[in-house]
Amino acid sequence: MMLNFEKNTAEAVTRIYALALMVEGKVNEARLRWIQRRVENQGLSLHDVLRLVRDYEQCAMDMGKRTPRFFLSNERLPQFLVHACFNEIDGDVMRLRMAKELYGLLNTGGNATLKERLFLEAAVGYWGINNLWHRWLLGHAEKSDLGVAA
């Protein structure tokens, strides 16, 4: 089923996008267009995204019956399954790229919510790239303050 993908594949990246959107369970048009552009650049379609989300939801329901531990107390996010998805992203360079992508996704169409920011920081912490991430984030903020495109 869904946990059989190789690391750093388009499917693995797309699952992380889907996880991020499940934190609040809301998708706006701007975020959907953002995802569509990303997955099409990776050779996937929105149909593939829907299939991945469906597979994830089936796994989440199955695991939710067996585990009392959920990420952010959200039953759509069994902790074991979230960690399994995080494990599909390998290497500091890819993890930092994924954190930047999540930042872009979660701030598309408005600011990320507190739970969405916590999700992103949890991914960064799980991947062990805190210093790399915070260095990038500070540089990104400085460029934004100066009016430079980041």
TIRO-2110 file (N, C-alpha, C; in Angstrom, 1 decimal):
// TIRO-2110
0.8, -1.2, 0.0, N, 1, A
0.0, 0.0, 0.0, CA, 1, A
0.9, 1.2, 0.0, C, 1, A
0.6, 2.2, 0.8, N, 2, A
1.3, 3.5, 0.7, CA, 2, A
2.7, 3.6, 1.2, C, 2, A
3.1, 2.7, 2.1, N, 3, A
4.4, 2.8, 2.7, CA, 3, A
5.5, 2.1, 1.9, C, 3, A
5.3, 1.8, 0.7, N, 4, A
6.2, 1.0, -0.2, CA, 4, A
7.0, 1.9, -1.1, C, 4, A
6.9, 3.2, -1.1, N, 5, A
7.7, 4.0, -2.0, CA, 5, A
9.1, 4.2, -1.6, C, 5, A
9.9, 4.4, -2.6, N, 6, A
11.3, 4.7, -2.3, CA, 6, A
11.4, 6.1, -1.7, C, 6, A
12.6, 6.4, -1.1, N, 7, A
12.8, 7.7, -0.5, CA, 7, A
12.9, 8.7, -1.6, C, 7, A
12.5, 9.9, -1.2, N, 8, A
12.6, 11.2, -2.0, CA, 8, A
12.0, 11.1, -3.4, C, 8, A
10.9, 10.3, -3.5, N, 9, A
10.2, 10.2, -4.8, CA, 9, A
9.2, 11.3, -4.8, C, 9, A
8.6, 11.5, -6.0, N, 10, A
7.5, 12.5, -6.2, CA, 10, A
6.3, 12.2, -5.3, C, 10, A
6.1, 10.9, -5.2, N, 11, A
5.0, 10.4, -4.3, CA, 11, A
5.2, 10.7, -2.9, C, 11, A
6.5, 10.5, -2.4, N, 12, A
6.8, 10.8, -1.0, CA, 12, A
6.6, 12.3, -0.7, C, 12, A
7.1, 13.1, -1.6, N, 13, A
7.0, 14.6, -1.5, CA, 13, A
5.5, 15.0, -1.4, C, 13, A
4.7, 14.4, -2.3, N, 14, A
3.3, 14.7, -2.4, CA, 14, A
2.6, 14.3, -1.2, C, 14, A
3.0, 13.2, -0.6, N, 15, A
2.3, 12.8, 0.7, CA, 15, A
2.6, 13.8, 1.8, C, 15, A
3.8, 14.4, 1.8, N, 16, A
4.1, 15.4, 2.8, CA, 16, A
3.2, 16.6, 2.6, C, 16, A
3.0, 17.0, 1.3, N, 17, A
2.1, 18.1, 1.1, CA, 17, A
0.7, 17.8, 1.6, C, 17, A
0.2, 16.6, 1.4, N, 18, A
-1.1, 16.2, 1.8, CA, 18, A
-1.2, 16.2, 3.3, C, 18, A
-0.1, 15.7, 4.0, N, 19, A
-0.1, 15.7, 5.5, CA, 19, A
-0.3, 17.2, 6.0, C, 19, A
0.5, 18.1, 5.4, N, 20, A
0.4, 19.5, 5.8, CA, 20, A
-1.0, 20.0, 5.7, C, 20, A
-1.7, 19.7, 4.6, N, 21, A
-3.1, 20.2, 4.5, CA, 21, A
-4.0, 19.5, 5.4, C, 21, A
-3.7, 18.3, 5.9, N, 22, A
-4.6, 17.6, 6.8, CA, 22, A
-4.5, 18.1, 8.2, C, 22, A
-3.5, 18.9, 8.5, N, 23, A
-3.4, 19.5, 9.9, CA, 23, A
-4.6, 20.3, 10.2, C, 23, A
-5.1, 21.1, 9.3, N, 24, A
-6.3, 21.9, 9.6, CA, 24, A
-7.5, 21.3, 8.8, C, 24, A
-7.2, 20.4, 7.9, N, 25, A
-8.3, 19.8, 7.1, CA, 25, A
-9.0, 20.8, 6.1, C, 25, A
-8.3, 21.9, 5.7, N, 26, A
-8.8, 22.8, 4.8, CA, 26, A
-7.9, 23.0, 3.6, C, 26, A
-8.5, 23.1, 2.5, N, 27, A
-7.7, 23.4, 1.3, CA, 27, A
-8.4, 24.6, 0.6, C, 27, A
-7.6, 25.6, 0.3, N, 28, A
-8.2, 26.7, -0.5, CA, 28, A
-7.7, 26.6, -1.9, C, 28, A
-8.3, 27.4, -2.8, N, 29, A
-7.9, 27.3, -4.2, CA, 29, A
-6.5, 27.7, -4.5, C, 29, A
-5.9, 28.6, -3.8, N, 30, A
-4.5, 29.0, -4.0, CA, 30, A
-3.6, 27.8, -3.7, C, 30, A
-3.9, 27.2, -2.6, N, 31, A
-3.0, 26.0, -2.2, CA, 31, A
-3.2, 24.9, -3.2, C, 31, A
-4.4, 24.6, -3.6, N, 32, A
-4.6, 23.6, -4.6, CA, 32, A
-3.8, 23.8, -5.9, C, 32, A
-3.9, 25.1, -6.4, N, 33, A
-3.1, 25.5, -7.6, CA, 33, A
-1.6, 25.3, -7.3, C, 33, A
-1.1, 25.7, -6.1, N, 34, A
0.3, 25.5, -5.8, CA, 34, A
0.7, 24.1, -5.9, C, 34, A
-0.1, 23.2, -5.3, N, 35, A
0.2, 21.8, -5.3, CA, 35, A
0.2, 21.3, -6.8, C, 35, A
-0.8, 21.7, -7.5, N, 36, A
-1.0, 21.2, -8.9, CA, 36, A
0.3, 21.6, -9.7, C, 36, A
0.8, 22.8, -9.6, N, 37, A
2.0, 23.2, -10.3, CA, 37, A
3.2, 22.3, -9.8, C, 37, A
3.3, 22.1, -8.5, N, 38, A
4.4, 21.3, -8.0, CA, 38, A
4.4, 19.8, -8.5, C, 38, A
3.2, 19.2, -8.4, N, 39, A
3.1, 17.8, -8.8, CA, 39, A
3.3, 17.6, -10.3, C, 39, A
2.7, 18.6, -11.1, N, 40, A
2.9, 18.5, -12.6, CA, 40, A
4.4, 18.6, -12.9, C, 40, A
5.1, 19.4, -12.2, N, 41, A
6.6, 19.6, -12.5, CA, 41, A
7.3, 18.3, -12.1, C, 41, A
6.7, 17.5, -11.3, N, 42, A
7.3, 16.2, -10.9, CA, 42, A
6.8, 15.0, -11.7, C, 42, A
5.9, 15.3, -12.7, N, 43, A
5.4, 14.3, -13.5, CA, 43, A
4.2, 13.6, -13.0, C, 43, A
3.5, 14.2, -12.0, N, 44, A
2.3, 13.6, -11.5, CA, 44, A
1.1, 14.5, -11.9, C, 44, A
-0.1, 14.0, -11.7, N, 45, A
-1.3, 14.8, -12.0, CA, 45, A
-2.1, 14.9, -10.7, C, 45, A
-3.1, 15.8, -10.7, N, 46, A
-4.0, 15.9, -9.5, CA, 46, A
-4.7, 14.6, -9.2, C, 46, A
-4.9, 13.8, -10.3, N, 47, A
-5.5, 12.4, -10.0, CA, 47, A
-4.6, 11.6, -9.2, C, 47, A
-3.3, 11.7, -9.4, N, 48, A
-2.3, 11.0, -8.6, CA, 48, A
-2.3, 11.5, -7.2, C, 48, A
-2.5, 12.8, -7.0, N, 49, A
-2.6, 13.4, -5.6, CA, 49, A
-3.8, 12.8, -4.9, C, 49, A
-4.9, 12.8, -5.6, N, 50, A
-6.1, 12.2, -5.0, CA, 50, A
-6.0, 10.8, -4.6, C, 50, A
-5.3, 10.0, -5.5, N, 51, A
-5.0, 8.6, -5.2, CA, 51, A
-4.2, 8.5, -3.9, C, 51, A
-3.1, 9.3, -3.8, N, 52, A
-2.2, 9.2, -2.7, CA, 52, A
-3.0, 9.6, -1.4, C, 52, A
-3.8, 10.6, -1.5, N, 53, A
-4.6, 11.1, -0.3, CA, 53, A
-5.5, 10.0, 0.1, C, 53, A
-6.2, 9.3, -0.9, N, 54, A
-7.1, 8.2, -0.6, CA, 54, A
-6.4, 7.1, 0.1, C, 54, A
-5.2, 6.7, -0.4, N, 55, A
-4.4, 5.7, 0.2, CA, 55, A
-4.0, 6.0, 1.6, C, 55, A
-3.6, 7.3, 1.8, N, 56, A
-3.2, 7.8, 3.1, CA, 56, A
-4.3, 7.7, 4.1, C, 56, A
-5.5, 8.2, 3.7, N, 57, A
-6.7, 8.2, 4.5, CA, 57, A
-7.1, 6.8, 4.9, C, 57, A
-6.9, 5.8, 4.0, N, 58, A
-7.2, 4.4, 4.4, CA, 58, A
-6.2, 3.9, 5.4, C, 58, A
-5.0, 4.2, 5.2, N, 59, A
-4.0, 3.8, 6.2, CA, 59, A
-4.2, 4.5, 7.6, C, 59, A
-4.6, 5.8, 7.5, N, 60, A
-4.8, 6.5, 8.7, CA, 60, A
-6.0, 5.9, 9.5, C, 60, A
-7.1, 5.6, 8.8, N, 61, A
-8.2, 5.0, 9.4, CA, 61, A
-7.9, 3.6, 10.0, C, 61, A
-7.1, 2.8, 9.3, N, 62, A
-6.7, 1.5, 9.8, CA, 62, A
-5.8, 1.6, 11.0, C, 62, A
-4.8, 2.5, 11.0, N, 63, A
-3.9, 2.8, 12.1, CA, 63, A
-4.6, 3.4, 13.3, C, 63, A
-5.5, 4.3, 13.0, N, 64, A
-6.2, 5.1, 14.0, CA, 64, A
-7.0, 4.1, 14.9, C, 64, A
-7.4, 3.0, 14.4, N, 65, A
-8.1, 2.0, 15.2, CA, 65, A
-7.2, 1.3, 16.2, C, 65, A
-5.9, 1.3, 15.8, N, 66, A
-4.9, 0.5, 16.6, CA, 66, A
-4.0, 1.3, 17.5, C, 66, A
-4.0, 2.6, 17.3, N, 67, A
-3.0, 3.5, 18.1, CA, 67, A
-3.8, 4.6, 18.8, C, 67, A
-3.4, 4.9, 20.0, N, 68, A
-4.0, 6.1, 20.7, CA, 68, A
-3.2, 7.4, 20.5, C, 68, A
-2.1, 7.3, 19.7, N, 69, A
-1.2, 8.4, 19.6, CA, 69, A
-1.4, 9.1, 18.2, C, 69, A
-1.7, 10.4, 18.3, N, 70, A
-2.0, 11.2, 17.1, CA, 70, A
-1.1, 12.5, 17.1, C, 70, A
-0.7, 12.9, 16.0, N, 71, A
0.1, 14.1, 15.8, CA, 71, A
-0.9, 15.3, 16.0, C, 71, A
-0.5, 16.2, 16.9, N, 72, A
-1.3, 17.4, 17.3, CA, 72, A
-2.8, 17.0, 17.7, C, 72, A
-2.9, 15.8, 18.3, N, 73, A
-4.2, 15.3, 18.7, CA, 73, A
-5.2, 15.2, 17.5, C, 73, A
-4.7, 15.0, 16.3, N, 74, A
-5.6, 15.0, 15.1, CA, 74, A
-5.7, 13.6, 14.7, C, 74, A
-6.9, 13.1, 14.7, N, 75, A
-7.2, 11.7, 14.3, CA, 75, A
-6.8, 11.4, 12.8, C, 75, A
-6.7, 12.4, 12.0, N, 76, A
-6.3, 12.2, 10.6, CA, 76, A
-4.8, 12.0, 10.5, C, 76, A
-4.1, 12.2, 11.6, N, 77, A
-2.6, 12.1, 11.6, CA, 77, A
-2.1, 11.2, 12.7, C, 77, A
-2.3, 9.9, 12.5, N, 78, A
-1.7, 8.9, 13.4, CA, 78, A
-0.2, 9.1, 13.5, C, 78, A
0.4, 9.3, 14.7, N, 79, A
1.8, 9.6, 14.8, CA, 79, A
2.7, 8.7, 14.0, C, 79, A
2.5, 7.4, 14.1, N, 80, A
3.3, 6.4, 13.4, CA, 80, A
3.3, 6.7, 11.9, C, 80, A
2.2, 7.0, 11.4, N, 81, A
2.0, 7.2, 9.9, CA, 81, A
2.7, 8.5, 9.5, C, 81, A
2.6, 9.5, 10.3, N, 82, A
3.2, 10.8, 10.0, CA, 82, A
4.8, 10.6, 10.0, C, 82, A
5.3, 9.8, 11.0, N, 83, A
6.7, 9.6, 11.1, CA, 83, A
7.1, 8.7, 9.9, C, 83, A
6.3, 7.8, 9.5, N, 84, A
6.6, 7.0, 8.3, CA, 84, A
6.8, 7.8, 7.0, C, 84, A
5.9, 8.8, 6.9, N, 85, A
5.9, 9.7, 5.8, CA, 85, A
7.2, 10.6, 5.9, C, 85, A
7.5, 11.1, 7.1, N, 86, A
8.7, 11.9, 7.3, CA, 86, A
9.9, 11.1, 6.9, C, 86, A
9.9, 9.8, 7.2, N, 87, A
11.1, 9.0, 6.9, CA, 87, A
11.3, 8.8, 5.4, C, 87, A
10.3, 9.1, 4.6, N, 88, A
10.5, 8.9, 3.2, CA, 88, A
11.3, 10.1, 2.6, C, 88, A
11.6, 11.1, 3.3, N, 89, A
12.4, 12.2, 2.9, CA, 89, A
13.8, 12.0, 3.5, C, 89, A
14.8, 11.8, 2.7, N, 90, A
16.1, 11.5, 3.2, CA, 90, A
17.2, 12.5, 2.8, C, 90, A
18.1, 12.7, 3.7, N, 91, A
19.2, 13.6, 3.4, CA, 91, A
18.9, 15.0, 3.8, C, 91, A
19.9, 15.7, 4.3, N, 92, A
19.6, 17.1, 4.8, CA, 92, A
19.3, 18.0, 3.7, C, 92, A
19.8, 17.9, 2.5, N, 93, A
19.5, 18.8, 1.4, CA, 93, A
18.1, 18.6, 1.0, C, 93, A
17.6, 17.4, 0.9, N, 94, A
16.2, 17.1, 0.5, CA, 94, A
15.3, 17.6, 1.6, C, 94, A
15.7, 17.3, 2.8, N, 95, A
14.8, 17.7, 3.9, CA, 95, A
14.7, 19.2, 4.0, C, 95, A
15.7, 20.0, 3.8, N, 96, A
15.7, 21.4, 3.8, CA, 96, A
14.8, 21.9, 2.6, C, 96, A
15.0, 21.3, 1.5, N, 97, A
14.1, 21.6, 0.3, CA, 97, A
12.7, 21.4, 0.7, C, 97, A
12.4, 20.3, 1.3, N, 98, A
11.0, 19.9, 1.7, CA, 98, A
10.4, 20.9, 2.7, C, 98, A
11.2, 21.4, 3.6, N, 99, A
10.8, 22.4, 4.6, CA, 99, A
10.5, 23.7, 3.9, C, 99, A
11.3, 24.1, 3.0, N, 100, A
11.0, 25.3, 2.2, CA, 100, A
9.7, 25.2, 1.4, C, 100, A
9.5, 24.0, 0.8, N, 101, A
8.3, 23.7, 0.1, CA, 101, A
7.1, 23.8, 1.0, C, 101, A
7.2, 23.2, 2.2, N, 102, A
6.1, 23.3, 3.1, CA, 102, A
5.8, 24.7, 3.5, C, 102, A
6.9, 25.5, 3.7, N, 103, A
6.7, 26.9, 4.1, CA, 103, A
6.0, 27.6, 3.0, C, 103, A
6.3, 27.4, 1.8, N, 104, A
5.7, 28.0, 0.6, CA, 104, A
4.2, 27.6, 0.5, C, 104, A
3.9, 26.3, 0.7, N, 105, A
2.6, 25.8, 0.6, CA, 105, A
1.7, 26.4, 1.7, C, 105, A
2.2, 26.3, 2.9, N, 106, A
1.4, 26.8, 4.1, CA, 106, A
1.2, 28.3, 4.2, C, 106, A
2.0, 29.0, 3.4, N, 107, A
1.8, 30.5, 3.4, CA, 107, A
1.2, 31.0, 2.1, C, 107, A
0.7, 30.0, 1.3, N, 108, A
0.0, 30.4, 0.1, CA, 108, A
-1.4, 30.7, 0.4, C, 108, A
-1.9, 31.8, -0.1, N, 109, A
-3.3, 32.2, 0.1, CA, 109, A
-3.5, 32.8, 1.5, C, 109, A
-2.5, 33.2, 2.2, N, 110, A
-2.6, 33.8, 3.6, CA, 110, A
-1.5, 33.1, 4.4, C, 110, A
-1.5, 33.6, 5.7, N, 111, A
-0.5, 33.0, 6.6, CA, 111, A
-0.9, 31.7, 7.1, C, 111, A
0.1, 30.9, 7.4, N, 112, A
-0.1, 29.5, 8.0, CA, 112, A
-0.7, 29.7, 9.4, C, 112, A
-1.5, 28.8, 9.8, N, 113, A
-2.1, 28.8, 11.2, CA, 113, A
-1.0, 28.3, 12.1, C, 113, A
-1.3, 28.4, 13.4, N, 114, A
-0.4, 28.0, 14.5, CA, 114, A
-0.1, 26.5, 14.3, C, 114, A
-1.2, 25.7, 14.2, N, 115, A
-1.0, 24.2, 14.0, CA, 115, A
-0.2, 23.9, 12.8, C, 115, A
-0.4, 24.6, 11.7, N, 116, A
0.4, 24.4, 10.5, CA, 116, A
1.9, 24.7, 10.7, C, 116, A
2.1, 25.8, 11.4, N, 117, A
3.5, 26.1, 11.7, CA, 117, A
4.2, 25.1, 12.7, C, 117, A
3.4, 24.6, 13.6, N, 118, A
3.9, 23.6, 14.5, CA, 118, A
4.2, 22.3, 13.8, C, 118, A
3.3, 22.0, 12.8, N, 119, A
3.6, 20.8, 11.9, CA, 119, A
4.9, 21.0, 11.2, C, 119, A
5.2, 22.1, 10.6, N, 120, A
6.4, 22.4, 9.9, CA, 120, A
7.6, 22.3, 10.8, C, 120, A
7.5, 22.9, 12.0, N, 121, A
8.6, 22.8, 13.0, CA, 121, A
8.8, 21.4, 13.5, C, 121, A
7.8, 20.6, 13.6, N, 122, A
7.9, 19.2, 14.0, CA, 122, A
8.6, 18.4, 13.0, C, 122, A
8.3, 18.7, 11.7, N, 123, A
9.0, 18.0, 10.6, CA, 123, A
10.5, 18.3, 10.6, C, 123, A
10.8, 19.6, 10.8, N, 124, A
12.2, 20.1, 10.8, CA, 124, A
12.9, 19.4, 12.0, C, 124, A
12.3, 19.4, 13.2, N, 125, A
12.9, 18.7, 14.3, CA, 125, A
13.1, 17.2, 14.1, C, 125, A
12.1, 16.6, 13.6, N, 126, A
12.1, 15.1, 13.3, CA, 126, A
13.3, 14.8, 12.4, C, 126, A
13.5, 15.7, 11.3, N, 127, A
14.5, 15.5, 10.4, CA, 127, A
15.9, 15.9, 10.9, C, 127, A
15.9, 16.6, 12.0, N, 128, A
17.2, 17.0, 12.6, CA, 128, A
17.9, 18.1, 11.8, C, 128, A
17.1, 19.0, 11.2, N, 129, A
17.7, 20.1, 10.4, CA, 129, A
17.4, 21.4, 11.0, C, 129, A
17.2, 21.5, 12.3, N, 130, A
16.8, 22.8, 12.9, CA, 130, A
17.8, 23.9, 12.6, C, 130, A
19.1, 23.7, 12.7, N, 131, A
20.0, 24.8, 12.4, CA, 131, A
19.9, 25.2, 10.9, C, 131, A
19.9, 24.3, 10.0, N, 132, A
19.8, 24.6, 8.6, CA, 132, A
18.5, 25.4, 8.3, C, 132, A
17.4, 24.9, 8.9, N, 133, A
16.1, 25.5, 8.6, CA, 133, A
16.1, 26.9, 9.2, C, 133, A
16.5, 27.1, 10.4, N, 134, A
16.4, 28.4, 11.1, CA, 134, A
17.4, 29.4, 10.4, C, 134, A
18.5, 29.0, 9.9, N, 135, A
19.4, 29.8, 9.2, CA, 135, A
18.7, 30.3, 7.9, C, 135, A
18.1, 29.4, 7.2, N, 136, A
17.4, 29.7, 5.9, CA, 136, A
16.2, 30.7, 6.3, C, 136, A
15.5, 30.4, 7.3, N, 137, A
14.3, 31.2, 7.7, CA, 137, A
14.7, 32.6, 8.0, C, 137, A
15.8, 32.8, 8.8, N, 138, A
16.3, 34.1, 9.1, CA, 138, A
16.7, 34.8, 7.9, C, 138, A
17.4, 34.2, 6.9, N, 139, A
17.8, 34.8, 5.7, CA, 139, A
16.6, 35.2, 4.8, C, 139, A
15.6, 34.3, 4.8, N, 140, A
14.4, 34.6, 4.1, CA, 140, A
13.7, 35.8, 4.7, C, 140, A
13.6, 35.9, 6.0, N, 141, A
13.0, 37.1, 6.6, CA, 141, A
13.7, 38.3, 6.4, C, 141, A
15.1, 38.3, 6.4, N, 142, A
15.9, 39.5, 6.1, CA, 142, A
15.6, 39.9, 4.7, C, 142, A
15.6, 39.0, 3.7, N, 143, A
15.3, 39.4, 2.3, CA, 143, A
13.9, 40.0, 2.2, C, 143, A
13.0, 39.5, 2.9, N, 144, A
11.6, 40.0, 2.9, CA, 144, A
11.6, 41.4, 3.4, C, 144, A
12.3, 41.6, 4.5, N, 145, A
12.3, 42.9, 5.2, CA, 145, A
12.9, 44.0, 4.2, C, 145, A
13.9, 43.5, 3.4, N, 146, A
14.5, 44.5, 2.5, CA, 146, A
13.8, 44.6, 1.2, C, 146, A
12.7, 43.8, 1.0, N, 147, A
11.9, 43.9, -0.2, CA, 147, A
12.5, 43.1, -1.4, C, 147, A
13.4, 42.2, -1.1, N, 148, A
14.1, 41.4, -2.1, CA, 148, A
13.3, 40.1, -2.2, C, 148, A
13.1, 39.7, -3.5, N, 149, A
12.4, 38.4, -3.7, CA, 149, A
13.2, 37.3, -3.1, C, 149, A
12.6, 36.4, -2.3, N, 150, A
13.3, 35.3, -1.7, CA, 150, A
13.2, 34.1, -2.5, C, 150, A
END
